[in-house]
Amino acid sequence: MVNDARVTVLAGGVGGAKLAHGMELAGADLTVVVNTADDVELHGLAISPDLDTVTYTLAGLADDVRGWGLAGETYATLEAMRRLGEDTWFTLGDKDLATHVVRTARLRAGATLTEVTAQITGSLGVRARLLPMTDDLVATVVETADGPLGFQEYFVARQHRDEVLGLTFVGAEQASPAPGVLDAVSGAGLLVVAPSNPFLSIVPVLAVPGVREALAYSTARRVAVSPIIGGRALKGPAASVLASLGHDVSALGVARLYVGLVDVMCIDEADRDLAPAIEALGLEVLVTDTVMGGAEGRERLARELLATASA
Amino acid sequence: MVNDARVTVLAGGVGGAKLAHGMELAGADLTVVVNTADDVELHGLAISPDLDTVTYTLAGLADDVRGWGLAGETYATLEAMRRLGEDTWFTLGDKDLATHVVRTARLRAGATLTEVTAQITGSLGVRARLLPMTDDLVATVVETADGPLGFQEYFVARQHRDEVLGLTFVGAEQASPAPGVLDAVSGAGLLVVAPSNPFLSIVPVLAVPGVREALAYSTARRVAVSPIIGGRALKGPAASVLASLGHDVSALGVARLYVGLVDVMCIDEADRDLAPAIEALGLEVLVTDTVMGGAEGRERLARELLATASA
């Protein structure tokens, strides 16, 4: 059942979090379906970086200056763990660790990731509904010249310097969408594919059986926001991954990935000259400022996307 | 095989840690067998308070002013956990949490508590060998008028205000001494029962099958230090537990518990008048200052105990 007032965002980390925040500021009845293929267990703790980035951003706790993690973070526990001989290549702040400790304890006690996420977001005052794409384990494996790497090994430890030769989402075929995900994709008034890394953040969500089909056949108005502006990504390896996997490093290259899945491609003013080529793919084009500088920029972009739904 | 140069201390928390520290300062080849019946799992983390107190004290990291935990401790993670809805009645500092996270991860990966303890103490530069009394789970349950309480619930949450009507060491009968424990008890030149709570710290160690017998038949010189001075405990509920379980709240009451297990009872100068009654139990008596004020006090007491072995 479609509820016109409902907005669903498919999101990875920072770009999705900013857009979700804009949607909240714009007053949307918001559900965010979040990539969990970057999740990792370190020091025995269940870490869900994208869920946490969206959670912290919506709770107003994110470190906007640094672009990740929590504001005012300290590192006493990590320093003590290093002293105890742990390999601490993955930075974990003291406050952030609380999230992982609590999540791990509740998962081990039998709760699902969906349930734990609802508890955490509720405790932090997040109004939006955050859904992991699945409660099952899915892990992005990055093929490189040095062999396969776990996602965080590729992304954090090796600072996404390796050329990505291929991607595998281990466990995806056996995974089920988390409760509420398919309804959120097919039943929203507006569905937004966030300006997240297409291959590393959005494709894993679509790899969970049923999600791609729900998006393809959704009666929602569907908009994707390009994470590529002027041939570059604002953040992270989106540009290099597109290139190494043989795609145009441009909003047009991104648009080609989303043909059949969205109705509207939102691109930055810097890419205005790509609009005709994107329209030739059968997509409508919304040209605007997509950089989302500050809360106003986030809300303004969200309102422009909301306007496409009622257009 | 008895090695005269080897010293083994049976210990609970603070009193045992101070005496162990004194033994290190006095140059002893030291093994500490530590009570683990106070261990507790909280927030999914394996917490071993007595092992940690001894470890931190021997590593020079303990907060001697407060009397427990680590010096310079902060509480960012616990505060964030409270915000996430966790019940944080058990205070866990950021540095202390690192110990619990590391221990839990290594236990879940298949290491024994003995192995994990060796790793942690080694990382922190502790020279002495710390042995948990057992690698199995043993849990002190405190019978009270309000029913049975877990040890930390009794000790921390209810601040040991309940009258102790009885004690059960759940799992003790099925437990095995950790590797090295029996040899440390029977093979040392000097064995010291620390001035720890007799019923809450020492009795659980002796409840592990084989340990009491190893102590009773040890050819080591065996000394117990009374935790009761002038009818009071320096710290904790030792006095009230002795009273509620029907024992004299005095060094004599403690000595009666250790008859057949030790050769020498070390009592404070304040209790000098109890010496004849303790000697009447068949024990030698060492009268000295047992308060262990500062590092000098710890080392002085340790040297006096060492002297009884060569006496």
Boltz contact constraints between the chains, C-beta under 6 A:
constraints:
  - contact:
      token1: [A, 43]
      token2: [B, 101]
      max_distance: 6.0
  - contact:
      token1: [A, 43]
      token2: [B, 105]
      max_distance: 6.0
  - contact:
      token1: [A, 44]
      token2: [B, 104]
      max_distance: 6.0
  - contact:
      token1: [A, 44]
      token2: [B, 105]
      max_distance: 6.0
  - contact:
      token1: [A, 44]
      token2: [B, 108]
      max_distance: 6.0
  - contact:
      token1: [A, 74]
      token2: [B, 76]
      max_distance: 6.0
  - contact:
      token1: [A, 76]
      token2: [B, 74]
      max_distance: 6.0
  - contact:
      token1: [A, 76]
      token2: [B, 94]
      max_distance: 6.0
  - contact:
      token1: [A, 76]
      token2: [B, 95]
      max_distance: 6.0
  - contact:
      token1: [A, 77]
      token2: [B, 77]
      max_distance: 6.0
  - contact:
      token1: [A, 77]
      token2: [B, 94]
      max_distance: 6.0
  - contact:
      token1: [A, 77]
      token2: [B, 97]
      max_distance: 6.0
  - contact:
      token1: [A, 77]
      token2: [B, 98]
      max_distance: 6.0
  - contact:
      token1: [A, 80]
      token2: [B, 95]
      max_distance: 6.0
  - contact:
      token1: [A, 80]
      token2: [B, 98]
      max_distance: 6.0
  - contact:
      token1: [A, 81]
      token2: [B, 98]
      max_distance: 6.0
  - contact:
      token1: [A, 81]
      token2: [B, 102]
      max_distance: 6.0
  - contact:
      token1: [A, 84]
      token2: [B, 102]
      max_distance: 6.0
  - contact:
      token1: [A, 84]
      token2: [B, 120]
      max_distance: 6.0
  - contact:
      token1: [A, 84]
      token2: [B, 123]
      max_distance: 6.0
  - contact:
      token1: [A, 85]
      token2: [B, 123]
      max_distance: 6.0
  - contact:
      token1: [A, 86]
      token2: [B, 102]
      max_distance: 6.0
  - contact:
      token1: [A, 94]
      token2: [B, 76]
      max_distance: 6.0
  - contact:
      token1: [A, 94]
      token2: [B, 77]
      max_distance: 6.0
  - contact:
      token1: [A, 94]
      token2: [B, 94]
      max_distance: 6.0
  - contact:
      token1: [A, 95]
      token2: [B, 76]
      max_distance: 6.0
  - contact:
      token1: [A, 95]
      token2: [B, 80]
      max_distance: 6.0
  - contact:
      token1: [A, 97]
      token2: [B, 77]
      max_distance: 6.0
  - contact:
      token1: [A, 98]
      token2: [B, 77]
      max_distance: 6.0
  - contact:
      token1: [A, 98]
      token2: [B, 80]
      max_distance: 6.0
  - contact:
      token1: [A, 98]
      token2: [B, 81]
      max_distance: 6.0
  - contact:
      token1: [A, 101]
      token2: [B, 43]
      max_distance: 6.0
  - contact:
      token1: [A, 102]
      token2: [B, 81]
      max_distance: 6.0
  - contact:
      token1: [A, 102]
      token2: [B, 84]
      max_distance: 6.0
  - contact:
      token1: [A, 102]
      token2: [B, 86]
      max_distance: 6.0
  - contact:
      token1: [A, 104]
      token2: [B, 44]
      max_distance: 6.0
  - contact:
      token1: [A, 105]
      token2: [B, 43]
      max_distance: 6.0
  - contact:
      token1: [A, 105]
      token2: [B, 44]
      max_distance: 6.0
  - contact:
      token1: [A, 108]
      token2: [B, 44]
      max_distance: 6.0
  - contact:
      token1: [A, 120]
      token2: [B, 84]
      max_distance: 6.0
  - contact:
      token1: [A, 123]
      token2: [B, 84]
      max_distance: 6.0
  - contact:
      token1: [A, 123]
      token2: [B, 85]
      max_distance: 6.0
